[in-house]
Amino acid sequence: MRRFATGVTIVTTRNGDVIHGFTVNAFASVTAEPPTVLVCVNRTARAHPIISESGGFCVNILALEQQALAEKFQGGEPHERFKDVVHRAGPSGSPILDDVLAYVDCSVEEEVSAGTHTIFIGHVLEAGERPGVPLGYYDRAYRNYAIEL
């Protein structure tokens, strides 16, 4: 699958006082009407029970200049990842990160088991965007998808 080019997102969630976010490229649109998306999360991931119990998540789509943010959310302690990262709570309660290229805040509509992962299907509660170029990921490396128009 490393030969499939994707964008880069940070999926965030909150359950009570527990906040979590992690870098994800397993994200897709499902339908425009009603607005629905999906994320795939390993059942051993620390975020998995938080998303499942809270019933919400936010997909923060990163811009080209946000590679350092993607790297920050790849590892380490979850509570440290949000240090110095400005965010606000979306309708689901999940953090919406400031200045991302786009975001979709969702309520979990369905959980589908697939191998080692759960596919969380989310109904979009709120979305936003700004101009910019997406951060890309291909063949285990971040990429610049900018093109001359």
Backbone as a printed PyTorch tensor [residue, N CA C, xyz], in Angstrom:
tensor([[[  0.8200,  -1.2120,   0.0000],
         [  0.0000,   0.0000,   0.0000],
         [  0.8540,   1.2620,   0.0000]],

        [[  2.1540,   1.1000,   0.2060],
         [  3.0050,   2.2920,   0.2010],
         [  3.0800,   2.9440,  -1.1710]],

        [[  2.5970,   2.2650,  -2.2020],
         [  2.5770,   2.8140,  -3.5570],
         [  1.3210,   3.6180,  -3.8400]],

        [[  0.4430,   3.7420,  -2.8490],
         [ -0.7690,   4.5470,  -3.0030],
         [ -0.5360,   5.9000,  -2.3420]],

        [[ -0.5740,   6.9670,  -3.1220],
         [ -0.3570,   8.3160,  -2.5970],
         [ -1.5810,   8.7720,  -1.7960]],

        [[ -1.3380,   9.3630,  -0.6460],
         [ -2.4210,   9.8570,   0.2020],
         [ -2.0900,  11.2470,   0.7080]],

        [[ -3.0690,  11.8400,   1.3530],
         [ -2.8340,  13.0270,   2.1390],
         [ -2.4550,  12.6030,   3.5460]],

        [[ -2.2570,  13.5800,   4.4190],
         [ -1.8760,  13.3020,   5.8010],
         [ -2.8550,  14.0120,   6.7190]],

        [[ -3.3430,  13.2940,   7.7160],
         [ -4.2930,  13.8560,   8.6670],
         [ -3.8410,  13.5720,  10.0920]],

        [[ -4.3770,  14.3350,  11.0060],
         [ -4.2730,  14.0200,  12.4270],
         [ -5.6950,  13.8160,  12.9060]],

        [[ -5.9760,  12.6080,  13.3740],
         [ -7.2890,  12.2970,  13.9280],
         [ -7.2230,  12.5810,  15.4240]],

        [[ -8.1830,  13.3660,  15.9040],
         [ -8.2280,  13.7230,  17.3190],
         [ -9.5390,  13.2420,  17.9210]],

        [[ -9.5120,  13.0490,  19.2340],
         [-10.7050,  12.6240,  19.9480],
         [-10.5730,  13.0250,  21.4150]],

        [[-11.6930,  13.0610,  22.0950],
         [-11.6970,  13.3920,  23.5240],
         [-12.8180,  12.5960,  24.1840]],

        [[-12.4820,  12.0530,  25.3670],
         [-13.4750,  11.3910,  26.1930],
         [-13.2720,  11.9100,  27.6120]],

        [[-14.1360,  12.8300,  28.0260],
         [-13.9580,  13.4680,  29.3310],
         [-12.6820,  14.2870,  29.3400]],

        [[-11.7920,  13.9960,  30.2790],
         [-10.5160,  14.7140,  30.3780],
         [ -9.4170,  14.0940,  29.5210]],

        [[ -9.7130,  12.9780,  28.9000],
         [ -8.7080,  12.2820,  28.0950],
         [ -8.7610,  12.8060,  26.6630]],

        [[ -7.6160,  13.3370,  26.2060],
         [ -7.5020,  13.8910,  24.8590],
         [ -6.4440,  13.0800,  24.1150]],

        [[ -6.6830,  12.8460,  22.8390],
         [ -5.7230,  12.0450,  22.0770],
         [ -5.7310,  12.4910,  20.6240]],

        [[ -4.6020,  12.3510,  19.9670],
         [ -4.4810,  12.6390,  18.5510],
         [ -3.3360,  11.8330,  17.9710]],

        [[ -3.4740,  11.4240,  16.7200],
         [ -2.4430,  10.6210,  16.0840],
         [ -2.4960,  10.8210,  14.5800]],

        [[ -1.3410,  10.6790,  13.9310],
         [ -1.2150,  10.8700,  12.4940],
         [ -1.7860,   9.6610,  11.7580]],

        [[ -2.6070,   9.9500,  10.7480],
         [ -3.3360,   8.8990,  10.0280],
         [ -3.3520,   9.2260,   8.5340]],

        [[ -3.1870,   8.2040,   7.6950],
         [ -3.4480,   8.4120,   6.2730],
         [ -4.5650,   7.4850,   5.7890]],

        [[ -5.1120,   6.6480,   6.6850],
         [ -6.2310,   5.7660,   6.3310],
         [ -7.5410,   6.4980,   6.6050]],

        [[ -7.8540,   7.4420,   5.7190],
         [ -9.0200,   8.3130,   5.8230],
         [ -9.6330,   8.4270,   4.4420]],

        [[-10.9680,   8.4510,   4.3750],
         [-11.6290,   8.5920,   3.0750],
         [-13.0180,   9.1760,   3.2350]],

        [[-13.4890,   9.7990,   2.1690],
         [-14.8710,  10.2300,   2.0670],
         [-15.7130,   9.0090,   1.7470]],

        [[-16.9110,   8.9440,   2.3290],
         [-17.8290,   7.8390,   2.0390],
         [-18.9660,   8.3370,   1.1510]],

        [[-19.7030,   9.3630,   1.6090],
         [-20.7810,   9.9410,   0.8050],
         [-20.8300,  11.4440,   1.0260]],

        [[-21.3490,  12.1430,   0.0030],
         [-21.5580,  13.5900,   0.1390],
         [-22.8960,  13.8810,   0.8130]],

        [[-23.8790,  13.0290,   0.5720],
         [-25.2190,  13.1930,   1.1620],
         [-25.6860,  11.8880,   1.7620]],

        [[-25.7830,  11.7940,   3.0620],
         [-25.3390,  12.7930,   4.0250],
         [-23.8120,  12.7870,   4.0980]],

        [[-23.2010,  13.9060,   4.5000],
         [-21.7390,  13.9630,   4.5540],
         [-21.1970,  12.9390,   5.5630]],

        [[-20.4280,  11.9930,   5.0240],
         [-19.9330,  10.8740,   5.8190],
         [-18.5030,  10.5550,   5.4130]],

        [[-17.6500,  10.2650,   6.3970],
         [-16.2560,   9.9000,   6.1570],
         [-15.9220,   8.6580,   6.9790]],

        [[-14.7310,   8.1120,   6.7290],
         [-14.2740,   6.9870,   7.5380],
         [-12.8070,   7.1430,   7.8850]],

        [[-12.4390,   6.5630,   9.0220],
         [-11.0450,   6.4130,   9.4170],
         [-10.8610,   4.9740,   9.8780]],

        [[ -9.6800,   4.4310,   9.6200],
         [ -9.3560,   3.0680,  10.0440],
         [ -8.3480,   3.1490,  11.1740]],

        [[ -8.6730,   2.4940,  12.3050],
         [ -7.8380,   2.5690,  13.5000],
         [ -7.5540,   1.1580,  14.0080]],

        [[ -6.2830,   0.8750,  14.2420],
         [ -5.8890,  -0.4150,  14.8000],
         [ -6.5120,  -0.5770,  16.1790]],

        [[ -7.0450,  -1.7530,  16.4590],
         [ -7.6990,  -1.9730,  17.7480],
         [ -6.7230,  -1.9480,  18.9110]],

        [[ -5.4070,  -2.0610,  18.6470],
         [ -4.4220,  -1.9700,  19.7260],
         [ -3.9710,  -0.5280,  19.9760]],

        [[ -4.3800,   0.3910,  19.1270],
         [ -3.9920,   1.8030,  19.2810],
         [ -4.6620,   2.4060,  20.5150]],

        [[ -3.9350,   3.2700,  21.2130],
         [ -4.4770,   3.9310,  22.4110],
         [ -5.7270,   4.7380,  22.1100]],

        [[ -5.8480,   5.2520,  20.9030],
         [ -7.0080,   6.0790,  20.5430],
         [ -8.2670,   5.2560,  20.3140]],

        [[ -8.1130,   3.9980,  19.9880],
         [ -9.2680,   3.1810,  19.6160],
         [-10.3760,   3.2030,  20.6600]],

        [[-10.1030,   2.8660,  21.9390],
         [-11.2000,   2.8830,  22.9140],
         [-11.7320,   4.2840,  23.1920]],

        [[-10.9010,   5.2910,  23.0130],
         [-11.3530,   6.6700,  23.2590],
         [-12.3860,   7.0710,  22.2070]],

        [[-12.0970,   6.7640,  20.9400],
         [-13.0520,   7.0680,  19.8740],
         [-14.3400,   6.2780,  20.0830]],

        [[-14.1870,   5.0010,  20.3650],
         [-15.3490,   4.1360,  20.5290],
         [-16.2380,   4.5900,  21.6910]],

        [[-15.6330,   4.9350,  22.8300],
         [-16.4040,   5.3410,  24.0090],
         [-16.9670,   6.7520,  23.8800]],

        [[-16.2130,   7.6590,  23.2610],
         [-16.6700,   9.0490,  23.1480],
         [-17.7190,   9.2130,  22.0570]],

        [[-17.6320,   8.3780,  21.0220],
         [-18.5600,   8.4910,  19.9080],
         [-18.2610,   9.6430,  18.9750]],

        [[-17.0270,  10.1480,  19.0170],
         [-16.6780,  11.2600,  18.1370],
         [-15.2100,  11.2880,  17.7780]],

        [[-14.9030,  11.9320,  16.6490],
         [-13.5210,  12.1460,  16.2240],
         [-13.4930,  13.3180,  15.2500]],

        [[-12.3240,  13.9110,  15.1060],
         [-12.1310,  14.9790,  14.1270],
         [-10.9400,  14.6150,  13.2520]],

        [[-11.1110,  14.7360,  11.9510],
         [-10.0230,  14.5230,  11.0060],
         [ -9.4960,  15.8990,  10.6080]],

        [[ -8.2550,  16.1790,  10.9980],
         [ -7.5860,  17.4380,  10.6950],
         [ -6.6550,  17.1890,   9.5080]],

        [[ -6.9740,  17.7590,   8.3590],
         [ -6.2190,  17.5340,   7.1300],
         [ -5.0800,  18.5520,   7.0740]],

        [[ -3.8440,  18.0460,   6.9520],
         [ -2.6730,  18.9100,   7.0660],
         [ -2.2570,  19.5470,   5.7520]],

        [[ -1.7360,  20.7520,   5.8900],
         [ -1.1840,  21.5010,   4.7670],
         [  0.2960,  21.1670,   4.6090]],

        [[  0.8340,  21.4650,   3.4480],
         [  2.2190,  21.1570,   3.1150],
         [  3.1940,  21.6050,   4.1920]],

        [[  2.9840,  22.7800,   4.7450],
         [  3.9250,  23.3290,   5.7310],
         [  3.7530,  22.7300,   7.1310]],

        [[  2.9060,  21.7340,   7.2800],
         [  2.6350,  21.1550,   8.6020],
         [  3.2510,  19.7730,   8.8110]],

        [[  4.3290,  19.4840,   8.1080],
         [  4.9990,  18.1900,   8.2740],
         [  5.4770,  17.9960,   9.7140]],

        [[  6.0080,  19.0300,  10.3410],
         [  6.4850,  18.9100,  11.7280],
         [  5.3400,  18.5260,  12.6670]],

        [[  4.1440,  19.0450,  12.3990],
         [  2.9770,  18.6940,  13.2050],
         [  2.6300,  17.2110,  13.0100]],

        [[  2.6880,  16.7330,  11.7850],
         [  2.4400,  15.3120,  11.5040],
         [  3.4310,  14.4450,  12.2690]],

        [[  4.6880,  14.8380,  12.2580],
         [  5.7290,  14.0770,  12.9590],
         [  5.5250,  14.1050,  14.4690]],

        [[  5.0860,  15.2390,  14.9980],
         [  4.8450,  15.3730,  16.4350],
         [  3.7640,  14.3930,  16.9060]],

        [[  2.7550,  14.1750,  16.0770],
         [  1.6350,  13.3130,  16.4500],
         [  1.8480,  11.8430,  16.0600]],

        [[  3.0620,  11.4970,  15.5980],
         [  3.3620,  10.1130,  15.2280],
         [  3.7200,   9.2450,  16.4230]],

        [[  4.2100,   9.8210,  17.4760],
         [  4.6790,   8.9960,  18.5830],
         [  4.7730,   9.7790,  19.8740]],

        [[  5.4020,   9.1710,  20.8470],
         [  5.5390,   9.8070,  22.1500],
         [  4.2550,   9.6800,  22.9500]],

        [[  4.2400,  10.3440,  24.0620],
         [  3.0760,  10.3090,  24.9450],
         [  1.9460,  11.1700,  24.3870]],

        [[  0.7380,  10.6280,  24.3380],
         [ -0.3860,  11.3700,  23.7510],
         [ -0.6020,  12.7580,  24.3490]],

        [[ -0.4790,  12.9220,  25.6570],
         [ -0.7250,  14.2330,  26.2690],
         [  0.3420,  15.2500,  25.8750]],

        [[  1.5440,  14.7880,  25.5130],
         [  2.6150,  15.6920,  25.0870],
         [  2.4150,  16.2020,  23.6620]],

        [[  1.6760,  15.4640,  22.8700],
         [  1.4950,  15.8380,  21.4710],
         [  0.7700,  17.1740,  21.3190]],

        [[ -0.0980,  17.5010,  22.2550],
         [ -0.8780,  18.7330,  22.1740],
         [ -0.1460,  19.9410,  22.7570]],

        [[  1.0280,  19.7280,  23.3500],
         [  1.7870,  20.8380,  23.9340],
         [  2.1170,  21.8580,  22.8460]],

        [[  1.7420,  23.0960,  23.0930],
         [  1.9730,  24.2200,  22.1680],
         [  1.1900,  24.1120,  20.8580]],

        [[  0.1700,  23.2670,  20.8100],
         [ -0.6820,  23.1510,  19.6200],
         [ -2.0300,  23.7960,  19.9540]],

        [[ -2.3340,  24.8900,  19.2850],
         [ -3.5820,  25.6120,  19.5360],
         [ -4.7330,  24.8230,  18.9230]],

        [[ -5.7860,  24.6410,  19.7060],
         [ -6.9450,  23.9030,  19.2190],
         [ -8.1900,  24.3530,  19.9730]],

        [[ -9.3340,  23.9590,  19.4170],
         [-10.6070,  24.2290,  20.0670],
         [-11.4530,  22.9670,  19.9680]],

        [[-12.4480,  22.8780,  20.8020],
         [-13.3370,  21.7080,  20.7570],
         [-14.3800,  21.8880,  19.6710]],

        [[-14.5750,  20.8490,  18.8880],
         [-15.6280,  20.8420,  17.8810],
         [-16.9220,  20.3340,  18.4830]],

        [[-17.9800,  20.2720,  17.7020],
         [-19.2690,  19.7850,  18.1900],
         [-19.2090,  18.3860,  18.8130]],

        [[-18.2940,  17.5400,  18.3390],
         [-18.1680,  16.1900,  18.9110],
         [-17.3940,  16.2010,  20.2190]],

        [[-16.7750,  17.3460,  20.5340],
         [-15.8920,  17.4330,  21.6910],
         [-14.4370,  17.1960,  21.3260]],

        [[-14.1900,  16.7150,  20.1220],
         [-12.8340,  16.4220,  19.6610],
         [-12.0980,  17.7140,  19.3150]],

        [[-10.7680,  17.7310,  19.5120],
         [ -9.9830,  18.9180,  19.1700],
         [ -9.9240,  19.1740,  17.6600]],

        [[-10.1850,  20.4250,  17.3020],
         [ -9.9520,  20.9100,  15.9410],
         [ -8.6810,  21.7380,  16.0170]],

        [[ -7.6460,  21.3200,  15.3010],
         [ -6.3540,  21.9920,  15.3560],
         [ -6.3930,  23.2770,  14.5350]],

        [[ -5.8200,  24.3400,  15.1030],
         [ -5.7770,  25.6300,  14.4060],
         [ -4.9520,  25.5360,  13.1310]],

        [[ -5.3850,  26.2430,  12.1190],
         [ -4.6590,  26.4780,  10.8780],
         [ -4.4150,  25.2330,  10.0300]],

        [[ -5.2140,  24.1760,  10.2240],
         [ -5.0910,  23.0290,   9.3240],
         [ -5.7110,  23.3920,   7.9820]],

        [[ -5.3790,  22.6380,   6.9570],
         [ -5.8960,  22.9070,   5.6250],
         [ -7.4090,  22.7310,   5.5850]],

        [[ -7.8870,  21.6990,   6.2760],
         [ -9.3280,  21.4330,   6.3670],
         [ -9.5600,  20.5120,   7.5570]],

        [[-10.8060,  20.4450,   7.9820],
         [-11.1570,  19.5170,   9.0530],
         [-12.5900,  19.0530,   8.8710]],

        [[-12.8600,  17.8580,   9.3950],
         [-14.2150,  17.3390,   9.4700],
         [-14.3900,  16.7530,  10.8710]],

        [[-15.2990,  17.3310,  11.6230],
         [-15.5980,  16.8700,  12.9740],
         [-16.8170,  15.9620,  12.8760]],

        [[-16.7570,  14.7840,  13.4950],
         [-17.7560,  13.7450,  13.2400],
         [-18.2760,  13.0640,  14.4990]],

        [[-19.4980,  12.5830,  14.3970],
         [-20.0340,  11.6470,  15.3780],
         [-19.9510,  10.2570,  14.7570]],

        [[-19.6010,   9.2720,  15.5750],
         [-19.4810,   7.9030,  15.0720],
         [-20.8700,   7.3560,  14.7690]],

        [[-21.0770,   6.9520,  13.5270],
         [-22.3380,   6.3690,  13.0940],
         [-22.3030,   4.8470,  13.1560]],

        [[-21.1220,   4.3130,  12.8690],
         [-20.9980,   2.8590,  12.8110],
         [-19.5420,   2.4620,  13.0180]],

        [[-19.3370,   1.2910,  13.6230],
         [-18.0100,   0.6940,  13.7660],
         [-18.0300,  -0.6510,  13.0630]],

        [[-17.0890,  -0.8380,  12.1320],
         [-17.0200,  -2.0740,  11.3630],
         [-15.6590,  -2.7190,  11.6160]],

        [[-15.6590,  -3.9540,  12.0490],
         [-14.4290,  -4.6920,  12.2950],
         [-13.8820,  -5.2190,  10.9790]],

        [[-12.5650,  -5.0140,  10.7760],
         [-11.9050,  -5.5040,   9.5590],
         [-10.4830,  -5.9030,   9.9200]],

        [[-10.2390,  -7.1990,  10.0690],
         [ -8.9020,  -7.6750,  10.4330],
         [ -8.4850,  -7.1160,  11.7830]],

        [[ -7.3330,  -6.4420,  11.8200],
         [ -6.8020,  -5.8760,  13.0630],
         [ -7.3530,  -4.4910,  13.3750]],

        [[ -8.1690,  -3.9480,  12.4810],
         [ -8.6310,  -2.5720,  12.5990],
         [-10.1440,  -2.4640,  12.7690]],

        [[-10.5490,  -1.2840,  13.2060],
         [-11.9530,  -0.9080,  13.1860],
         [-12.0960,   0.2540,  12.2170]],

        [[-13.0860,   0.1770,  11.3600],
         [-13.4210,   1.2870,  10.4700],
         [-14.4870,   2.0950,  11.1970]],

        [[-14.1330,   3.3100,  11.5780],
         [-15.0910,   4.2120,  12.2200],
         [-15.7230,   5.0550,  11.1190]],

        [[-17.0140,   4.8960,  10.9320],
         [-17.7440,   5.6810,   9.9460],
         [-18.3910,   6.8400,  10.6850]],

        [[-18.0940,   8.0430,  10.2330],
         [-18.5440,   9.2280,  10.9520],
         [-19.4330,  10.1450,  10.1360]],

        [[-20.4970,  10.6150,  10.7700],
         [-21.3670,  11.6330,  10.1840],
         [-20.7250,  12.9890,  10.4690]],

        [[-20.5280,  13.8040,   9.4410],
         [-19.8680,  15.0960,   9.5940],
         [-20.8110,  16.0840,  10.2830]],

        [[-20.3590,  16.5990,  11.4300],
         [-21.1140,  17.5930,  12.1840],
         [-20.7190,  19.0120,  11.7980]],

        [[-19.4380,  19.1980,  11.4830],
         [-18.9090,  20.5160,  11.1270],
         [-17.6720,  20.3020,  10.2730]],

        [[-17.4610,  21.1960,   9.3190],
         [-16.2860,  21.1290,   8.4580],
         [-15.8130,  22.5380,   8.1610]],

        [[-14.5370,  22.6570,   7.8590],
         [-13.9700,  23.9540,   7.4960],
         [-12.7440,  23.7490,   6.6320]],

        [[-12.3430,  24.8290,   5.9720],
         [-11.1800,  24.7560,   5.0810],
         [-10.5280,  26.1160,   4.9580]],

        [[ -9.3090,  26.1080,   4.4340],
         [ -8.5860,  27.3350,   4.0960],
         [ -7.7900,  27.0630,   2.8340]],

        [[ -7.3470,  28.1060,   2.1420],
         [ -6.5240,  27.8820,   0.9490],
         [ -5.1910,  27.2330,   1.3290]],

        [[ -4.6350,  26.4800,   0.4170],
         [ -3.3300,  25.8820,   0.6480],
         [ -3.1550,  24.6120,  -0.1590]],

        [[ -2.0350,  23.9540,   0.0690],
         [ -1.6660,  22.7230,  -0.6230],
         [ -1.5880,  21.6150,   0.4190]],

        [[ -2.1220,  20.4280,   0.1240],
         [ -2.0740,  19.3500,   1.1170],
         [ -0.6770,  18.7620,   1.2760]],

        [[ -0.3950,  18.3060,   2.4900],
         [  0.8100,  17.5200,   2.7470],
         [  0.5500,  16.1250,   2.2110]],

        [[  1.4840,  15.5940,   1.4440],
         [  1.3100,  14.2760,   0.8560],
         [  2.1540,  13.2180,   1.5350]],

        [[  1.7880,  11.9680,   1.2830],
         [  2.5420,  10.8290,   1.8050],
         [  2.5550,   9.7460,   0.7400]],

        [[  3.7550,   9.2770,   0.4000],
         [  3.9130,   8.2490,  -0.6150],
         [  5.2190,   7.5120,  -0.3670]],

        [[  5.1890,   6.1940,  -0.4410],
         [  6.3790,   5.3610,  -0.3250],
         [  7.1680,   5.6780,   0.9510]],

        [[  6.4260,   5.7660,   2.0660],
         [  6.9990,   5.9700,   3.4060],
         [  7.7000,   7.3160,   3.5980]],

        [[  7.2870,   8.3290,   2.8340],
         [  7.8890,   9.6560,   2.9810],
         [  6.8340,  10.7350,   2.7310]],

        [[  7.0120,  11.8730,   3.3890],
         [  6.1430,  13.0190,   3.1460],
         [  6.4870,  13.6000,   1.7880]],

        [[  5.4610,  14.1300,   1.1050],
         [  5.6430,  14.6140,  -0.2620],
         [  4.9750,  15.9660,  -0.4570]],

        [[  5.4640,  16.6860,  -1.4650],
         [  4.9030,  17.9650,  -1.8700],
         [  4.0920,  17.7300,  -3.1340]],

        [[  2.7650,  17.8650,  -3.0350],
         [  1.8890,  17.6530,  -4.1780],
         [  1.5840,  18.9430,  -4.9420]],

        [[  2.2600,  20.0110,  -4.6010],
         [  1.9870,  21.2960,  -5.2560],
         [  2.3020,  21.2090,  -6.7510]],

        [[  1.4170,  21.8080,  -7.5370],
         [  1.6240,  21.8710,  -8.9790],
         [  1.3700,  23.2860,  -9.4560]],

        [[  1.9570,  23.6180, -10.5310],
         [  1.7060,  24.9150, -11.1530],
         [  0.3640,  24.8620, -11.8560]],

        [[ -0.4800,  25.8330, -11.6200],
         [ -1.7820,  25.8740, -12.3020],
         [ -1.7730,  26.8880, -13.4150]]])
